[in-house]
Amino acid sequence: MNAPRSPAERQHRISEIAYRIWESEGRPQGQAQRHWQMAEKLVLAEERQAELRNNHDEKPPAHPPEQDP
C-alpha cells in the first residue's frame, strides 16, 4: 500500500480479511464480530507498516555528507 486508503477502501479490505478468517476457521456461526476485530487489527498493522516504509524512504540522511575543505 503506497497511499492512504479511503474509508471505503479500508472497509473493503477489512471485509475481505474477515471473510478469509471466517473461512479458515471452518465458517463458524456467531464469530463475525471477533473476525471483524481481528481483520481491523491486521489492516491497521498493514497501514502502519506502509507508513513506516514511506517515512523511511522520505527521510534525509542522518548525517550531512562531508565536504572537502
C-alpha positions as CSV (number, residue, x, y, z in Angstrom):
1,M,0.0,0.0,0.0
2,N,1.6,3.3,-1.1
3,A,-1.2,5.8,-0.5
4,P,-3.5,6.2,2.4
5,R,-6.7,4.3,2.0
6,S,-10.1,5.9,1.8
7,P,-12.6,4.8,4.5
8,A,-14.4,2.7,1.8
9,E,-11.2,1.0,0.7
10,R,-10.3,0.3,4.3
11,Q,-13.8,-1.2,5.0
12,H,-13.5,-3.4,1.9
13,R,-10.1,-4.6,2.9
14,I,-11.3,-5.4,6.4
15,S,-14.3,-7.3,5.0
16,E,-12.0,-9.4,2.7
17,I,-9.7,-10.3,5.6
18,A,-12.6,-11.0,8.0
19,Y,-14.1,-13.3,5.4
20,R,-10.8,-15.2,4.9
21,I,-10.5,-15.6,8.7
22,W,-14.1,-16.9,8.9
23,E,-13.4,-19.4,6.1
24,S,-10.1,-20.5,7.6
25,E,-11.8,-21.3,10.9
26,G,-14.4,-23.5,9.2
27,R,-17.2,-20.9,8.8
28,P,-18.3,-20.9,12.5
29,Q,-21.5,-19.1,13.4
30,G,-21.5,-16.2,15.9
31,Q,-17.9,-15.2,15.3
32,A,-18.4,-12.3,12.9
33,Q,-17.5,-9.5,15.4
34,R,-14.3,-11.3,16.5
35,H,-13.3,-11.9,12.9
36,W,-14.0,-8.3,12.1
37,Q,-11.9,-7.1,15.0
38,M,-9.1,-9.3,14.0
39,A,-9.2,-8.0,10.5
40,E,-9.3,-4.4,11.7
41,K,-6.1,-5.0,13.6
42,L,-4.4,-6.6,10.6
43,V,-5.4,-3.7,8.3
44,L,-4.2,-1.2,10.9
45,A,-0.9,-3.1,11.1
46,E,-0.6,-3.1,7.3
47,E,-1.2,0.7,7.2
48,R,1.3,1.4,9.9
49,Q,3.9,-0.8,8.2
50,A,3.4,1.1,4.9
51,E,3.6,4.4,6.7
52,L,6.9,3.5,8.3
53,R,8.2,2.4,5.0
54,N,7.1,5.6,3.3
55,N,8.6,7.7,6.1
56,H,11.8,5.8,6.0
57,D,12.1,6.4,2.2
58,E,11.5,10.1,2.6
59,K,13.9,10.8,5.5
60,P,17.1,12.7,4.7
61,P,20.4,11.1,5.6
62,A,21.1,11.2,9.4
63,H,24.4,13.0,8.8
64,P,25.1,15.5,6.1
65,P,27.7,14.4,3.6
66,E,31.2,15.6,4.5
67,Q,32.5,18.4,2.4
68,D,36.1,18.8,1.1
69,P,37.9,21.8,2.8
